[in-house]
Every structure is written in C-alpha cells, then in structure tokens.
Amino acid sequence: MITIDIVFLFQTVNFLLLLFLLNILLYKPIRKVLADRAAEMSASREKAASVDLEVQEKMLRYEQKLREIKAAASEERNRLIGEARSEEARIVGAARDEASQSMTAIQGAIRKEAEEAETFLRAQAETLSRVISEKVLGRSLS
C-alpha cells in the first residue's frame, strides 16, 4: 500500500519542480519553434500563392498583348498587301498604257514607212517600165 509520508511529499515537490523546469527549458522553446515554423510555412504558402497569382495575371496580360500584337501585325500585313496590289495594278496599267502608246507609234511608223516604200516603188516601177518600154520600142518615150 501507499503510505503518505515525507518521501512522497519530496517526490511530489521534485516532480512539480521538474515539470516546471522542463516546461520553461524544454516545452515552451519547442512549442515556440514549432509555432514560428508553422507561421513561417503559412507565410511561405501565402507568398507562393500570391506569386502564383501574379504569374498567372502576367501570363494573361502577356497573352492578351500577344494577341493584340498579332492582330495589329495581321492588319498591317493586309494593309501592305492591299497597297502592294494597288501599286502592282498601277504599274501594270502604266506599262499597258506605255505599251499601247509604243505599239500605236510603231504602227504609225510602219504605215508611214510602207507609204514611203509604196511611193518609192511606184516611182521605181514607173521608171523601170519607161526604160523597158524604150528598149522594147527602141525609141525614147518623152
């Protein structure tokens, strides 16, 4: 059986003193370290979440700007293609007009040369026929 005497009282006081000292020297620092660690982990999680949210927002802005730039580039390309086509049509039209004028000038020059050649050949034919007639007749026709 348990007897309550002075030894029991010393052991109880010793136990309470040990519990008090362990609480001050061991349990409180460990609980403080664990609480600090939990707070640090919580802060790190919050920071990671905020950084992740910030990265997502930046990616959305980047993708939006990229879409805007692609749209602007497409519009610019279409505008330049339109300008190039109109310039091509203008150049081709000018070349056609120049070719038509050149062709008209060449045709006129050919007609003029043909008329000159015909006139020259008529004169030559007349002269030749006169010379032949004079030789056949044996006398002068003038």
Contacts in CASP RR format, 6 or more apart in sequence:
PFRMAT RR
TARGET T0000
AUTHOR 0000-0000-0000
METHOD contacts of the structure
MODEL  1
MITIDIVFLFQTVNFLLLLFLLNILLYKPIRKVLADRAAEMSASREKAAS
VDLEVQEKMLRYEQKLREIKAAASEERNRLIGEARSEEARIVGAARDEAS
QSMTAIQGAIRKEAEEAETFLRAQAETLSRVISEKVLGRSLS
2 8 0 8 1.000
130 141 0 8 1.000
133 141 0 8 1.000
134 140 0 8 1.000
134 141 0 8 1.000
END
